Amino acid sequence: MIPVCVPLLGEKELEYVTDCLKTNWISSKGKYVEEFEDRFAKYCGCNYGISTTSGTTALHLALASIGVKEGDEVIIPAFTIISTAFAIVYCGAKPVLVDAEPETWNIDVNKIEEKITDKTKAIMPVHIYGHPCDMDPIMKIAKEHDLYVVEDAAEAHGAEYKGKKAGGIGHLGCFSFYANKIITMGEGGIVVTNDEEIAERAKSLKDLCFPKSKRIYLHSDVGYNYRLTNIQAAIGLAQLERIDELAEMRMLIYTTNI
Ligand SMILES: Cc1ncc(COP(=O)(O)O)c(C=O)c1O
């Protein structure tokens, strides 16, 4: 069997996880969660990072945070993992497929506009296998039609498009930290954005919509438990600290095998 991509874990991962265990900070509160969210968001050129339990839940949280609901349509590429479509279905909305283009297998930007209707709420480009989509035309179309762009950057940590990091170009970007990704924490995900209001909504939704007031069991909306643990974030932070090295290693494997 040839593995797609094996995790590369080292001393730092062990040190940070041990710290969680020794200090009893094993659940979803703790310094590693906050530090990871902050540093990963900054790495993508964003102000806010909202960690989640997986890339799939990050996609769902992103769509829920921008208010995608029953009757809405969201445009996605025909070639992607099912998570992209499921996230839309979880909101009660309809995935609308646009063909992939043959060179990169990413969404064909020339075929997006013909799929836009008055129900369209967002475009979700997927940077397939880490190759960035052609984001300029996507952002232009979105602006013209007043749509959100939610990047599925689950496979694209560190990938760049015209000097900008994938995931940090659209209104929101979503990543996965599953074991075969550029950096991992076993399972996990994150939503990044520069929009403060969306970030606040995402933070609330991922944590069961607990109110900020003292009466903590009065919930403002139907929320989810998409909380990442401090232990996962500890692994993620150690990985993030050497993301360039990990990405370079993969580039080396690619260039020595073509
Ligand atoms: C493009 C894409 N989107 C979403 C996901 C879902 O991420 P996860 O497996 O962490 O739920 C993946 C994961 O493989 C992916 O490759």
The ligand as a MOL file (V3000), in Angstrom:
LIG
                    3D

  0  0  0     0  0            999 V3000
M  V30 BEGIN CTAB
M  V30 COUNTS 16 16 0 0 0
M  V30 BEGIN ATOM
M  V30 1 C -11.3970 19.5740 -0.4370 0
M  V30 2 C -11.8050 19.0410 0.8960 0
M  V30 3 N -12.8400 19.6200 1.5350 0
M  V30 4 C -13.2410 19.1920 2.7470 0
M  V30 5 C -12.6210 18.1550 3.3900 0
M  V30 6 C -13.1700 17.6700 4.6910 0
M  V30 7 O -12.2380 17.7020 5.7400 0
M  V30 8 P -12.3660 16.6720 6.9520 0
M  V30 9 O -11.9760 15.3310 6.4880 0
M  V30 10 O -11.4040 17.2350 7.9880 0
M  V30 11 O -13.7730 16.7420 7.4390 0
M  V30 12 C -11.5130 17.5350 2.7810 0
M  V30 13 C -10.8070 16.4430 3.4740 0
M  V30 14 O -10.2870 15.5190 3.0010 0
M  V30 15 C -11.1120 17.9710 1.4900 0
M  V30 16 O -10.0890 17.3860 0.8740 0
M  V30 END ATOM
M  V30 BEGIN BOND
M  V30 1 1 1 2
M  V30 2 1 2 3
M  V30 3 2 2 15
M  V30 4 2 3 4
M  V30 5 1 4 5
M  V30 6 1 5 6
M  V30 7 2 5 12
M  V30 8 1 6 7
M  V30 9 1 7 8
M  V30 10 2 8 9
M  V30 11 1 8 10
M  V30 12 1 8 11
M  V30 13 1 12 13
M  V30 14 1 12 15
M  V30 15 2 13 14
M  V30 16 1 15 16
M  V30 END BOND
M  V30 END CTAB
M  END
